[in-house]
Amino acid sequence: MSAATAPDASVRAAQSDAAVAERRKAIRALLARPLLGQREAPETYAAIARHRRELTRWFAEHTGWHLSVDVSGGHARLHKTDARADDTRPAMAGRQARPFDRRRYTLLCLTLAALEERGGQTTLRHVAQDVAAHSREQEGLAAFDAARMTERRALVDALKVLTNLGVLSVRDGDSDRYATSGSADALYDIDDRGIAQLIAAPSSPSLVDSPHELPVEAYPDSEEGQRLAARHRVMRRLLDEPVCYYDDLADREREWLTHSLAHVRGVLEDVGFVVERRAEGLMAVDPDREVTDETFPDGGSTVKHAALLLAEQLAEAARTEDGAPVASSMVADAEVEAIVARLVDAYGERCGWSAAYRDQSGGAAALTADALALLRRFGLVAPVDGGWQPRPAIARFVPAAPTGTPAMSHRPASADHRHPRNRAGSPPAPSLFDDGAST
């Protein structure tokens, strides 16, 4: 071996390691922000553009998601499809905003139609005029009325979502003042190429007869096609949901996961996740808390504090007196609200909870609904007839849980520590009811 050979090999190895790390970072960035523009993250976008062939292959193989990189337009778009219909994560205009309702979604669609006709710039008032015109043209749709504050607020929320996505940018003005008084205006720059990338659906809108057909995916009607569909749906759950319970999987999906645990763990660990395996399912943990849109427990919000305390109470309700889990337990709606009412009395004033939730005329009921919605988003409770069923992962929040139990997050779970491996063929995984101890 010549003296020059070893350094050359060392350089090639370093370059290869750097490329792997760059691809891992790019995958994580796209999972966190499926529509990513060069303007918002120039270095990350450059890495995506450099590795777009490998990234496209990775997402197509493991999830069935299509990655589109518009190099000239400066956009990378991961066209994701959910593993299942999920109504727990509606659009939000901001972290503290209320979730989108049907009217806001309607105005969002009308706003996109209006922006498509406006070119490079427009004003909020022009958008409102166009939305009003489009709404009057649609049969069965209530016309947009800019004279009503509730309507203006809903329109501004739709514009804020598009701003957060990076396809609109505020050049000047104040949309919040328009929402409250109707006397202000705002000037927007429009990224029309970014808007063209927003729709993520397996079927083209122009080729279907109803919105219900948009998420329909075509797989070969064969053994291999069924196996491929099962693999994609399982990997989507692990990448996109806090917990993947075996009971929530179809038979074919559960069969594929049971026989592919080592493969699944390897794929997820290669991109920086830690896989926690339990008797009831799996959880993908992100120690760096980057690939997520919501974490729990964290922060000082009233809802998250109340939800944490409620989780403790519900976890205890799911156990017998000797501490054994009761997987089929149910807590009635009235009992849950009574628990939250007691929490408000005990902690509301002392911990500075929002005055709206401390209001005697309905604050506890509102806080109950919001806290349960949060716990449901994290797979900790499920609605059943007449009440709520604590799910296995809620045992992570029992009062006696050991220190170091990782926090959960929305896409996927966040944690501050790693769990040792538990490969196929090792002893049976403990239950998620086991106080959150690691496997």
Salt bridges, closest charged atoms under 4 A:
GLU22 OE2 - ARG50 NH2 2.61
GLU22 OE1 - HIS51 NE2 2.62
GLU40 OE1 - ARG33 NH2 3.95
GLU40 OE2 - ARG39 NE 3.90
ASP70 OD1 - ARG193 NH2 3.00
ASP86 OD2 - ARG89 NE 3.34
ASP87 OD1 - ARG376 NH2 3.34
ASP101 OD2 - ARG104 NH1 3.27
GLU117 OE2 - HIS134 NE2 3.33
ASP130 OD2 - ARG118 NE 2.73
GLU137 OE1 - HIS134 ND1 3.70
GLU151 OE2 - ARG103 NH2 2.70
ASP157 OD2 - ARG104 NE 2.72
ASP176 OD1 - LYS160 NZ 2.59
ASP189 OD2 - ARG171 NH2 2.77
ASP191 OD2 - HIS75 NE2 2.52
GLU217 OE2 - ARG236 NH1 2.81
GLU223 OE2 - ARG252 NH2 2.40
GLU224 OE2 - ARG227 NH2 2.89
ASP240 OD1 - LYS80 NZ 2.87
ASP240 OD1 - ARG411 NE 3.82
GLU241 OE1 - ARG84 NH2 2.94
GLU241 OE1 - ARG237 NH1 3.76
ASP248 OD2 - ARG391 NH1 2.90
ASP251 OD1 - ARG254 NH2 2.61
GLU253 OE2 - ARG233 NE 2.55
GLU269 OE2 - ARG265 NH1 3.97
GLU269 OE1 - ARG421 NH2 2.97
GLU276 OE2 - ARG278 NH2 2.66
GLU276 OE2 - ARG396 NH1 3.02
GLU276 OE1 - HIS419 NE2 3.19
ASP286 OD1 - ARG28 NH2 2.81
ASP288 OD2 - ARG28 NH2 3.91
GLU290 OE1 - ARG28 NH2 2.96
ASP293 OD1 - HIS410 ND1 3.16
ASP293 OD2 - ARG411 NH1 3.22
GLU294 OE2 - ARG377 NH2 2.82
GLU294 OE1 - HIS410 ND1 3.93
ASP298 OD1 - LYS304 NZ 2.61
ASP370 OD2 - ARG98 NH1 3.44
ASP416 OD2 - ARG289 NH2 3.29
ASP435 OD1 - ARG319 NH2 2.73
